[in-house]
């Protein structure tokens, strides 16, 4: 499917994937269940790892309080957060203008 998409369509699909990752991560962050938190974190990690071509299951869902190397994971994610924020802040802003509304549209 992705091979038949235009470059613009692939970019939009990539953005959709990022929004989906955000929704999944947000759901996990709002959970009070260690099992659900661990599941979300491990499954997202597995899916993203599989994007590298790895087919073996590396991550198994476990309760959040049983996850190892969370400090390291946090450090890596914080680095990605800062870098991606820096890259995005360098983008050319999209300028919007306010257009007058005719009398017929005013309440």
DALIN-V281603 format. One record per run of one state. SS is the DSSP state (alpha for helix, beta for strand, coil for the rest). FROM is the first residue (numbers start at 1). TO is the last residue. If there is no record, write none. Layout:
{{SS | FROM | TO} {SS | FROM | TO}}
//
This chain:
{{coil | 1 | 1} {alpha | 2 | 4} {coil | 5 | 6} {alpha | 7 | 30} {coil | 31 | 33} {alpha | 34 | 50} {coil | 51 | 63} {alpha | 64 | 66} {coil | 67 | 69} {alpha | 70 | 89} {coil | 90 | 102} {alpha | 103 | 105} {coil | 106 | 107}}
//
